[in-house]
Amino acid sequence: MRGTSQASRDAVLREFEPVVTASGADGLVIADQLFTAVDALDASGSLRRALTDPARPAGDKAALVARLFSSFDARVRDVLVAFVQARWSDEADLAEAIDDAGERAIFAYSLEQGTLDQVEEELFRVQRELVANRELLTALGNRSATKETRLALLSGVLGGKLLPTTEALLRRVVGTPRGNRLLVAIDGLLESAATHRERLVAKVDAAVELSAKQRARLASILSEAYGREVTINVAVDPEVLGGIRVQVGSEVVDGTVLARLDEARRRLVG
């Protein structure tokens, strides 16, 4: 998503953020209803066209939303109206933006519950397990299998082992992948969770397990470098050359660069 659609998505989500943050325990209900709206859009090309047609009056779109989703929470209807009254470069971008809002609602609920750190850790752990178990990854991402089959497999493997919020997020990306590969979708969830806390995510591959002190020091170095708090997710990979590999977004930082950053910081401190 980019251009007009990106601007529309960001503007609506900025207005939605304080609403969903204040929703408390209702966050999961709000998320579920937003995902239901996404599914309705994905299933109907005529509905997508009706709600994204720039020539259609905004009032007509709002009335259509009120009629179709009359049983939904008022906060959900309000944000849906805001979305459909915005402009979109591609009709599919509307559903994607609403899907993002659903994820935001789950993260807001997790933050309010004090479990967002655990949600991030569980998502990262599941991602690493899927990387190690290609057979399971293939089965969960198999588009030729039914949604029910994929979700039953997910429940059989991970059911009861994760927070309800983590499981809800994974059920969403497994059951309704919306064109994304599973590992990419989980990456997106991790980035969204970090963004919700105004943090960056650093994916770290290390030759050996890092101690708590090493993790804290690495997080401090990266936070200084990027000017924001950084969450460290570490995976042990004995084949990593140089002992450590760090990826922040699309940027890869090797151990040598980290050492120089640390040295520069110490010199500045004196």
C-alpha positions as CSV (number, residue, x, y, z in Angstrom):
1,M,0.0,0.0,0.0
2,R,1.3,3.4,-0.9
3,G,0.4,6.9,-2.1
4,T,-3.2,8.0,-1.5
5,S,-4.1,4.7,0.2
6,Q,-1.2,4.9,2.7
7,A,-2.1,8.4,3.6
8,S,-5.7,7.5,4.1
9,R,-4.9,4.4,6.2
10,D,-2.5,6.4,8.4
11,A,-4.9,9.3,8.9
12,V,-7.8,7.0,10.0
13,L,-5.6,4.9,12.3
14,R,-4.3,8.0,14.0
15,E,-7.9,8.9,14.9
16,F,-8.7,5.4,15.8
17,E,-5.7,4.9,18.1
18,P,-7.0,6.8,21.2
19,V,-10.5,5.2,20.8
20,V,-9.2,1.7,20.8
21,T,-6.6,2.4,23.5
22,A,-9.5,3.5,25.8
23,S,-11.6,0.4,24.9
24,G,-10.0,-1.8,27.5
25,A,-11.5,-5.3,27.5
26,D,-13.7,-4.5,24.5
27,G,-10.6,-4.5,22.3
28,L,-11.0,-8.2,21.3
29,V,-14.7,-7.7,20.4
30,I,-13.7,-4.6,18.3
31,A,-11.0,-6.6,16.6
32,D,-13.3,-9.5,15.8
33,Q,-15.9,-7.2,14.3
34,L,-13.4,-5.4,12.2
35,F,-12.1,-8.7,10.9
36,T,-15.7,-9.7,10.0
37,A,-16.0,-6.5,8.0
38,V,-12.7,-7.4,6.2
39,D,-14.0,-10.8,5.3
40,A,-17.2,-9.3,3.9
41,L,-15.2,-7.0,1.7
42,D,-12.9,-9.8,0.6
43,A,-15.9,-11.9,-0.4
44,S,-17.7,-9.2,-2.4
45,G,-16.2,-7.3,-5.3
46,S,-19.4,-5.2,-5.6
47,L,-19.3,-4.2,-2.0
48,R,-15.6,-3.2,-2.3
49,R,-16.5,-1.1,-5.4
50,A,-19.5,0.5,-3.7
51,L,-17.4,1.6,-0.7
52,T,-14.3,2.8,-2.6
53,D,-16.0,4.5,-5.5
54,P,-14.7,8.1,-5.4
55,A,-17.8,9.3,-7.3
56,R,-20.2,8.0,-4.7
57,P,-21.3,10.5,-2.1
58,A,-19.7,10.0,1.3
59,G,-23.1,10.1,3.0
60,D,-24.2,7.1,0.8
61,K,-21.2,5.1,1.9
62,A,-21.8,5.9,5.5
63,A,-25.4,4.9,5.2
64,L,-24.4,1.6,3.6
65,V,-21.9,0.9,6.4
66,A,-24.7,1.6,9.0
67,R,-27.1,-0.7,7.3
68,L,-24.7,-3.6,6.7
69,F,-23.1,-3.5,10.2
70,S,-25.9,-2.2,12.3
71,S,-25.3,-4.8,15.0
72,F,-21.6,-3.8,15.4
73,D,-20.2,-1.8,18.3
74,A,-20.6,2.0,17.6
75,R,-16.8,2.4,17.7
76,V,-16.4,-0.1,14.9
77,R,-19.1,1.5,12.8
78,D,-17.5,4.9,13.3
79,V,-14.0,3.8,12.2
80,L,-15.6,1.9,9.2
81,V,-17.3,5.1,8.1
82,A,-14.0,7.0,8.4
83,F,-12.3,4.3,6.3
84,V,-15.0,4.3,3.5
85,Q,-15.1,8.1,3.3
86,A,-11.3,8.2,2.7
87,R,-9.8,7.9,-0.8
88,W,-8.1,4.7,-2.0
89,S,-5.7,4.0,-4.9
90,D,-6.9,0.4,-5.1
91,E,-10.2,-1.0,-3.8
92,A,-8.3,-3.9,-2.1
93,D,-6.4,-1.4,0.1
94,L,-9.6,-0.6,2.0
95,A,-9.9,-4.1,3.4
96,E,-6.1,-4.2,4.1
97,A,-6.4,-1.0,6.2
98,I,-9.4,-2.3,8.1
99,D,-7.5,-5.5,8.8
100,D,-4.6,-3.4,10.2
101,A,-7.1,-1.7,12.5
102,G,-8.2,-5.1,13.8
103,E,-4.7,-5.9,14.6
104,R,-4.2,-2.6,16.4
105,A,-7.3,-3.3,18.5
106,I,-5.7,-6.6,19.7
107,F,-2.4,-4.9,20.4
108,A,-4.2,-2.1,22.3
109,Y,-5.9,-4.7,24.4
110,S,-2.6,-6.5,25.1
111,L,-1.0,-3.3,26.1
112,E,-3.8,-2.5,28.5
113,Q,-3.5,-6.0,30.0
114,G,0.2,-5.6,30.4
115,T,0.9,-8.7,28.1
116,L,2.2,-7.0,24.9
117,D,5.8,-8.1,25.7
118,Q,4.7,-11.7,26.1
119,V,2.6,-11.5,22.9
120,E,5.7,-10.3,21.0
121,E,7.9,-13.1,22.5
122,E,5.3,-15.8,21.7
123,L,5.0,-14.6,18.1
124,F,8.7,-14.6,17.6
125,R,9.0,-18.1,19.2
126,V,6.3,-19.4,16.9
127,Q,8.0,-17.9,13.9
128,R,11.4,-19.5,14.8
129,E,9.6,-22.9,15.3
130,L,8.1,-22.6,11.9
131,V,11.5,-21.8,10.3
132,A,12.8,-25.0,12.0
133,N,9.8,-27.1,11.0
134,R,9.3,-26.6,7.3
135,E,6.7,-29.4,7.1
136,L,4.5,-27.6,9.6
137,L,5.1,-24.2,7.9
138,T,4.0,-25.7,4.6
139,A,0.9,-27.3,6.1
140,L,-0.2,-24.1,7.8
141,G,0.4,-22.0,4.7
142,N,-1.2,-24.5,2.3
143,R,-3.8,-22.4,0.3
144,S,-5.3,-25.6,-1.3
145,A,-6.3,-26.8,2.2
146,T,-9.5,-25.4,3.7
147,K,-9.4,-22.6,6.3
148,E,-10.9,-25.0,8.8
149,T,-8.2,-27.6,8.2
150,R,-5.4,-25.0,8.7
151,L,-7.0,-23.7,11.9
152,A,-7.6,-27.2,13.3
153,L,-3.9,-27.9,12.7
154,L,-2.9,-24.7,14.4
155,S,-5.1,-25.5,17.4
156,G,-3.7,-29.0,17.6
157,V,-0.1,-27.8,17.6
158,L,-0.4,-24.6,19.6
159,G,-3.8,-24.6,21.2
160,G,-3.7,-23.7,24.9
161,K,0.1,-22.9,24.8
162,L,-0.3,-19.2,24.0
163,L,-2.1,-16.2,25.3
164,P,-5.6,-15.8,23.8
165,T,-4.4,-12.6,22.1
166,T,-1.4,-14.3,20.5
167,E,-3.6,-17.2,19.3
168,A,-6.2,-14.7,17.9
169,L,-3.5,-13.0,15.8
170,L,-2.1,-16.3,14.5
171,R,-5.5,-17.7,13.8
172,R,-6.1,-14.6,11.7
173,V,-3.0,-14.9,9.6
174,V,-3.3,-18.7,9.2
175,G,-7.0,-18.7,8.5
176,T,-7.2,-15.6,6.3
177,P,-3.7,-15.0,4.8
178,R,-4.9,-12.3,2.4
179,G,-2.0,-12.9,0.0
180,N,0.8,-12.9,2.5
181,R,3.2,-15.9,3.2
182,L,2.9,-17.0,6.8
183,L,6.4,-16.0,7.9
184,V,6.0,-12.6,6.2
185,A,2.6,-12.1,8.0
186,I,4.1,-12.9,11.4
187,D,6.9,-10.5,10.6
188,G,4.2,-7.9,10.0
189,L,2.6,-8.6,13.3
190,L,5.9,-8.2,15.2
191,E,6.5,-4.9,13.5
192,S,3.0,-3.7,14.3
193,A,3.4,-4.7,18.0
194,A,6.6,-2.8,18.2
195,T,5.1,0.2,16.5
196,H,2.3,0.2,19.0
197,R,4.9,0.7,21.7
198,E,6.8,3.2,19.5
199,R,9.7,0.7,19.3
200,L,11.8,-0.9,16.6
201,V,12.3,-4.6,16.3
202,A,15.8,-6.0,16.0
203,K,16.0,-9.6,14.8
204,V,19.2,-11.0,16.0
205,D,20.9,-14.3,14.9
206,A,23.7,-15.2,17.2
207,A,26.2,-18.0,17.2
208,V,25.5,-18.7,20.9
209,E,22.8,-17.7,23.3
210,L,23.1,-14.1,24.6
211,S,23.1,-13.4,28.3
212,A,20.6,-10.9,29.8
213,K,23.4,-8.4,30.1
214,Q,24.5,-8.9,26.5
215,R,20.9,-8.4,25.3
216,A,20.5,-5.2,27.4
217,R,23.8,-3.9,26.0
218,L,22.8,-4.7,22.5
219,A,19.4,-3.0,22.9
220,S,21.1,0.1,24.4
221,I,23.6,0.3,21.4
222,L,20.8,0.0,18.9
223,S,18.6,2.4,20.7
224,E,21.4,5.0,20.6
225,A,21.9,4.4,16.9
226,Y,18.3,4.6,15.9
227,G,17.0,7.1,18.4
228,R,14.2,4.9,19.5
229,E,13.7,2.0,21.9
230,V,14.5,-1.3,20.3
231,T,13.1,-4.7,21.1
232,I,15.6,-7.6,20.7
233,N,14.4,-11.0,19.4
234,V,17.3,-13.4,19.5
235,A,17.6,-16.8,17.6
236,V,20.6,-19.0,18.0
237,D,22.3,-20.0,14.8
238,P,25.8,-21.6,15.0
239,E,26.4,-20.9,11.4
240,V,26.2,-17.1,11.8
241,L,29.6,-15.7,10.7
242,G,31.2,-13.3,13.1
243,G,29.1,-14.4,16.0
244,I,26.1,-12.1,15.4
245,R,23.8,-10.8,12.7
246,V,21.3,-8.0,13.4
247,Q,18.4,-6.9,11.2
248,V,16.4,-3.8,11.9
249,G,13.7,-3.4,9.2
250,S,15.5,-3.9,5.9
251,E,18.8,-2.9,7.3
252,V,21.4,-5.5,8.3
253,V,24.1,-4.7,10.8
254,D,27.0,-7.0,11.4
255,G,29.0,-7.4,14.6
256,T,31.8,-5.2,13.4
257,V,29.5,-2.2,12.9
258,L,28.0,-2.8,16.3
259,A,31.4,-2.8,17.9
260,R,32.2,0.6,16.2
261,L,28.9,2.0,17.4
262,D,29.6,0.9,21.0
263,E,33.1,2.3,20.8
264,A,31.9,5.7,19.5
265,R,29.3,5.9,22.2
266,R,31.8,5.2,24.9
267,R,34.1,7.9,23.5
268,L,31.3,10.4,23.6
269,V,30.4,9.6,27.2
270,G,34.1,9.8,28.0
